[in-house]
Amino acid sequence: MTFTSTPKTFHVAMDIRGGILKHAKNTKRLEGMFINRQTGVSLTGEEVLEMGRHFDAKGFEVVPPCDNHDSRGICQGHAVETEAK
């Protein structure tokens, strides 16, 4: 049996319940964890909590870091282009 693999990169993801929702009473701890990609501005703790609740309500386990994710929100990888030798 031969295995071939294509090199991939993967995004890391933040656990919603263990990394975000557990800080609901102290949102200061969530400040700066995420950056708005369009503006480059860090999200406030309240915004991070709101985002976590949004994705939790949709059934995700982690905040989806990209568009190529599974039903839990985990990145499925992105092919790495390699140079021909």
Secondary structure, 3 states (H helix, E strand, C coil): CCCCCCCEECCCCCEHHHHCHHHCCCHHHHCCCCECCCCCCECCHHHHHHHHHHHHHCCCCECCCCCCECCCCCECCEECCCCCC
